[in-house]
Amino acid sequence: MNYFFGLEYNKENNRIMSFLWFIIIGIVAGYVAGKIMRGGGFGLIVNLVVGIIGGVLGGWLFSLLGIYSTGGIIGSLVVATIGAIVLLWIVSLFSGRRHSE
């Protein structure tokens, strides 16, 4: 048996941990993108949604450019954050709010 931090390590635990990392990276990527694009986060649920959609969008955009993330958690976070920023930029193009100076 393999053990990791006192827990038995098997395929089911690996799937659960991968899913948890996906959620954590989504929340962080959404938060960072929110800070960059509008100066603040959107709240936990919206950060999660923006980060997850951004991760998918970022992975797709990077694959179109022939760039593939093999950087583990940091690489995934960078790709998801860039994708979330692009997502927020696209949403801002279609939103009815315009900033006047």
C-alpha positions in Angstrom: 0.0 0.0 0.0 1.1 3.5 -0.7 0.4 6.2 1.9 0.4 10.0 1.5 0.0 12.1 4.6 -1.4 9.1 6.5 -4.0 8.4 3.9 -4.1 5.3 1.7 -3.2 6.4 -1.9 -5.2 4.8 -4.6 -6.9 5.8 -7.9 -10.1 6.9 -6.2 -8.2 9.2 -3.8 -6.2 10.5 -6.7 -9.4 11.5 -8.6 -10.8 13.2 -5.5 -7.5 15.1 -4.9 -7.4 16.1 -8.6 -11.0 17.4 -8.4 -10.2 19.4 -5.2 -7.1 20.9 -6.8 -9.2 21.9 -9.9 -11.7 23.7 -7.6 -8.9 25.4 -5.6 -7.1 26.5 -8.8 -10.4 27.8 -10.2 -11.2 29.9 -7.1 -7.7 31.4 -7.0 -7.6 32.0 -10.8 -11.0 33.7 -10.7 -10.0 35.8 -7.7 -6.7 36.9 -9.4 -8.5 37.7 -12.7 -11.1 39.7 -10.8 -8.4 41.7 -9.1 -6.6 42.4 -12.3 -9.6 43.2 -14.4 -11.7 45.3 -12.0 -9.7 45.7 -8.8 -11.6 43.1 -6.7 -12.9 39.6 -6.5 -16.5 38.7 -7.3 -17.2 36.4 -4.4 -16.4 32.7 -3.9 -19.0 31.2 -6.2 -18.4 33.6 -9.1 -14.6 33.3 -8.7 -15.0 29.6 -8.9 -17.1 29.7 -12.1 -14.9 32.3 -13.8 -11.8 30.4 -12.8 -13.1 27.0 -14.1 -14.4 28.5 -17.4 -11.2 30.5 -17.6 -9.2 27.3 -17.2 -11.0 25.6 -20.0 -10.8 28.7 -22.2 -7.1 29.2 -21.3 -6.2 25.6 -22.1 -8.0 25.9 -25.4 -6.3 29.2 -26.3 -2.9 27.9 -25.4 -3.4 24.7 -27.3 -4.3 26.8 -30.4 -0.9 28.5 -30.0 0.8 25.1 -29.6 1.6 25.8 -25.9 0.8 23.1 -23.4 1.1 23.5 -19.6 3.3 21.0 -18.0 4.1 23.2 -15.0 1.9 21.3 -12.5 -0.1 23.5 -10.2 1.7 26.7 -11.0 1.3 26.2 -14.8 -2.4 25.3 -14.4 -2.9 28.4 -12.3 -1.2 30.7 -14.9 -3.3 29.2 -17.8 -6.5 29.4 -15.8 -5.8 33.0 -14.8 -5.0 34.1 -18.3 -8.2 32.3 -19.5 -10.3 34.0 -16.8 -8.9 37.4 -17.7 -9.8 36.8 -21.4 -13.2 35.6 -20.3 -13.8 38.8 -18.2 -12.5 40.9 -21.1 -15.0 39.3 -23.5 -17.8 39.7 -21.0 -16.9 43.4 -20.5 -17.2 43.9 -24.3 -20.8 42.7 -24.3 -21.9 44.3 -21.0 -24.1 47.3 -21.3 -22.0 49.4 -18.9 -19.6 51.9 -20.5 -17.1 54.0 -18.6 -17.2 57.7 -19.3 -14.3 59.9 -18.6 
